[in-house]
Each structure stands twice: as C-alpha cells, then as structure tokens.
Amino acid sequence: MIAELNHLEIDKVDKTYKNDSVVYLDGDALQIKLLRNGIIDKFYFSEIYPAKSKKIENMPKMIKVQSWVTLIDQEFAIDDIFAKVKSKLHKGEYCYSLGAIYTQCFTVK
C-alpha cells in the first residue's frame, strides 16, 4: 500500500493542497501525517471521502487526495470488517455516530 501511495504522489502533498475557499459547518475531516526528514508533517482536509461515497472531487489536488483515501479504504476493507463485527453481535439495537451530528442505528434480530 505504501508503494501505491507513493505512486499516487502522496509524498508531494504540501500546503497548496488546502482549499480555504470552501468552508464546511461541522463537517468530517481527514488528517494525513507524513514523516519527512525526521519531522512529522500534518495536513487536514475537510469533507474528503472514498470514491465509493459518490462524493467525487473536481479540483485536481482534491482528486489526488481522494485517490489516497480510496486506496486506504480499499486496502483495509472497512466495510468488510464492519460487516464481520455486526454478524457477531447479540440480538438488540445498536447505534454509532459519524461526525458530530449523524447517528446510524440498526437492529440485530
């Protein structure tokens, strides 16, 4: 996965990737930390999701960030892990939160 992220030029991220012209109220955020020359660089991106979310980016640098997120999402198979966890739950109602204002509930019968 690291080799593929390098191929997708994750190592070239810098402050020019920041898009201050778009502001989100209480949105989700992504943080990328890169170790470069012994220093940890941190970059924050608002409202960036894997391509499967159907929220496709249109700015060139944000398209690149979305490609990184998509690769990481695919590599870790988050949906598969969540499905396995759900399959082991006892009967009942369960809820989880996404961000500060969205809660999703489901029932295991």
N, C-alpha and C positions, 0 to 999 in steps of 0.2 A: 504494500500500500504506500509506503514512503517513497519508493521509486516512482510510482504512478503520480503521486502528489508533486514530486519534483518535476516530472514530465509536464504536468499541468501548471508549472511555474509558481508553485506556492511560495517558493523562496524569494520571488520578486515582489511580494506584497510590501507596500510602504504606505505612507500617509496619504498619497494621492488616490488611494482606493476609497477614502472616506467621502461620502456623499452628504454634505451638510445642507443641500438644497431640499432634501426630503426629511420631514420630521414625523415621527410616529408617536401617538399618545399611548403610553403603557404597552408598547409592543414587545415582542420577543427579541432577543439579541443573541448574537453569536460572538464568541471570543476566540481568537486564534492566538496562540502563544508559540513563538519560534525561538529556538536557541541559536543565536548567531554570534560567533566570535566571543563566546563566553557570556553573552548578555541575552536576557530574555526580552524579546520584543513582543508587545501585546497590541492586538488590533481588534476593534469592536465593529460589528456590522449589525444594523437593525433589520429585522424582518427578512432574513435570508433563509430560504428553505430548500430542501432537496427538490430536484426537478419533478419527482412524482407528486408533489403537492399541487401541481398545476399553477403555481405562482411563479411564472417564468420571468426572469430578469431580462431587461432590454438594454441596459447600459453595459458596454464592453467589459469594464473591470468587475462589475457585479455579476456578469455572466461567468466570469472566471472564478469568482468566489463561490458561486452556486455550483460550479462543476466540482470544487473541492468538497463541498458539503454533500453533494450527491454521491461522490466516491466513498466518503467515510460512512454515509448511511448504508450504502450497499455492502461495504466490507463488513460492517458489524451486524448487518441483518437485524436491525432493531425491531421490525415488525414480527419477525420470526421468534425472537427472544420474548417479546411481549405475549405472543400467542401461546408459547410454552408455559409461561408463568400463569396466564389466565386458565389454562387447561388443568392446572394443579390446585386451583382454588376450591375451597369448600362452597357449598350452596350459600347464597346470600347476595346482597347488593354491595358493590364496590364502586368507589369514585376516585378519580385522580384529577389533579389540576394541571393545566397547561397555561403557563403565564400567570398573570395575577388575577384575571377575571373569567377565565374559561374553565369550567369543570365538566368532566365527562363521567357519567355513571353507567354501569352495566350490571345485569343480574346473571348469576350463575345458577342454573336450575338443576 
